[in-house]
Amino acid sequence: MKIAIGNDHAGLGVKEKIQEHLEKKGHQVVNKGYDGKESVDYPDFIHPVAKDVREKKADIGVIVCGSGNGAAMTANKHKGVRAAICWSKEIAALAKQHNNANIISIPSRFLNEKEILKIIDVFIKEGFEGGRHQRRIKKIDKDD
């Protein structure tokens, strides 16, 4: 699987561990994130992930910031992107099963590394259930 990954300064250490974990599992990871230590603006590193997912250059995206909120809000501005903030394995499973999420947003300041890797593994493993959920997904993208 090809996975685009992006992060701000708050997600740097976690991003590196996620990337290493995913590559060990045989995934191709494309780093769109920040690799420095100075404070940066997360949209600059999240938009490229969302663009890759939207344009099908990546199968899914993983984005990391302190709370997961700003990253998810940014990614969700892209039509066809469904970024879900996931803080547990159960939320990650439902994000894929019911919402067909194609980007997982990780709140790095609220989870430990072990939890994060398990959550991402669940997100990758799960599939979309379709059915009644597909009808709802079609209503997400809105052109005013």
C-alpha positions as CSV (number, residue, x, y, z in Angstrom):
1,M,0.0,0.0,0.0
2,K,1.2,3.5,-0.8
3,I,0.8,5.8,2.2
4,A,1.4,9.6,2.3
5,I,2.4,10.9,5.7
6,G,2.5,14.5,7.0
7,N,3.1,16.2,10.2
8,D,4.0,19.5,11.9
9,H,6.6,20.0,14.7
10,A,4.4,18.3,17.3
11,G,4.2,15.2,15.3
12,L,7.8,14.7,14.2
13,G,9.0,12.0,16.6
14,V,5.7,10.1,16.2
15,K,5.8,10.4,12.4
16,E,9.3,8.9,12.3
17,K,8.1,5.9,14.3
18,I,5.0,5.5,12.2
19,Q,7.0,5.6,9.0
20,E,9.5,3.0,10.3
21,H,6.6,0.8,11.5
22,L,4.8,1.0,8.1
23,E,7.9,0.3,6.0
24,K,8.7,-2.8,8.1
25,K,5.2,-4.0,7.2
26,G,6.0,-3.6,3.5
27,H,4.2,-0.3,2.8
28,Q,5.6,2.4,0.7
29,V,5.6,5.6,2.7
30,V,5.9,9.0,1.1
31,N,7.0,11.7,3.6
32,K,5.3,15.0,3.0
33,G,5.9,16.1,6.6
34,Y,8.1,18.4,8.5
35,D,11.5,17.1,9.6
36,G,12.7,20.0,11.7
37,K,12.2,21.1,15.3
38,E,11.0,24.7,14.9
39,S,7.4,25.6,15.1
40,V,5.6,25.4,11.7
41,D,2.2,25.8,10.3
42,Y,0.5,22.4,10.0
43,P,-1.5,23.2,6.8
44,D,1.7,23.5,4.8
45,F,2.4,19.8,5.5
46,I,-1.1,18.4,5.5
47,H,-2.4,19.8,2.2
48,P,0.2,17.8,0.2
49,V,-1.0,14.6,1.9
50,A,-4.7,15.4,1.2
51,K,-3.8,16.2,-2.4
52,D,-2.0,12.9,-2.9
53,V,-5.0,11.0,-1.5
54,R,-7.5,13.1,-3.6
55,E,-5.5,12.5,-6.8
56,K,-5.0,8.8,-6.0
57,K,-1.2,9.1,-5.8
58,A,-1.5,7.5,-2.3
59,D,-4.0,4.8,-1.2
60,I,-4.4,6.5,2.2
61,G,-2.9,9.3,4.3
62,V,-1.6,9.5,7.9
63,I,-1.4,13.0,9.4
64,V,-0.1,13.9,12.8
65,C,-0.3,17.1,14.8
66,G,-0.7,17.8,18.6
67,S,-4.5,17.4,18.8
68,G,-5.3,15.9,15.4
69,N,-7.9,18.6,15.0
70,G,-6.1,21.2,12.9
71,A,-4.7,18.5,10.6
72,A,-8.1,16.8,10.1
73,M,-9.8,20.2,9.4
74,T,-7.2,21.1,6.9
75,A,-7.3,17.7,5.1
76,N,-11.1,17.8,5.0
77,K,-11.1,20.9,2.9
78,H,-10.2,18.7,-0.1
79,K,-13.1,17.3,-2.0
80,G,-13.1,13.5,-1.8
81,V,-11.0,13.4,1.4
82,R,-12.4,12.0,4.6
83,A,-10.0,12.5,7.4
84,A,-10.9,11.1,10.8
85,I,-9.3,11.9,14.1
86,C,-8.7,8.5,15.7
87,W,-7.7,8.1,19.4
88,S,-8.6,4.5,19.8
89,K,-8.7,1.2,17.8
90,E,-12.5,1.2,17.9
91,I,-12.8,4.8,16.5
92,A,-10.2,3.8,13.7
93,A,-12.3,0.7,12.8
94,L,-15.5,2.7,12.6
95,A,-13.9,5.5,10.6
96,K,-13.1,3.0,7.9
97,Q,-16.2,0.7,8.2
98,H,-18.8,3.4,8.3
99,N,-17.1,6.6,6.9
100,N,-14.7,5.1,4.4
101,A,-12.1,7.4,5.9
102,N,-9.0,7.7,3.6
103,I,-6.9,9.7,6.0
104,I,-6.2,9.0,9.7
105,S,-5.4,12.0,11.9
106,I,-3.4,11.2,15.0
107,P,-3.4,13.4,18.1
108,S,0.3,12.9,19.0
109,R,0.1,14.7,22.4
110,F,-2.6,12.4,23.7
111,L,-1.5,8.9,22.8
112,N,1.7,6.9,23.3
113,E,3.7,5.4,20.5
114,K,2.4,1.8,21.1
115,E,-1.3,3.0,21.0
116,I,-0.7,5.0,17.8
117,L,0.8,2.1,16.0
118,K,-2.0,-0.2,17.0
119,I,-4.6,2.4,15.9
120,I,-2.9,2.8,12.5
121,D,-2.7,-1.0,12.0
122,V,-6.5,-1.2,12.6
123,F,-7.2,1.7,10.3
124,I,-5.2,0.0,7.5
125,K,-6.7,-3.5,8.1
126,E,-10.4,-2.4,8.1
127,G,-12.6,-2.1,5.1
128,F,-15.6,0.0,4.1
129,E,-19.0,-1.8,4.8
130,G,-20.8,0.1,2.0
131,G,-24.6,-0.3,2.0
132,R,-26.4,2.4,4.0
133,H,-23.0,4.0,4.7
134,Q,-22.4,4.6,1.0
135,R,-25.5,6.7,0.7
136,R,-24.2,8.9,3.6
137,I,-20.7,9.2,2.1
138,K,-22.2,10.6,-1.1
139,K,-23.7,13.4,0.9
140,I,-20.5,14.6,2.4
141,D,-18.9,16.5,-0.5
142,K,-21.0,19.6,-1.1
143,D,-20.8,22.2,-3.8
144,D,-22.6,25.3,-2.7
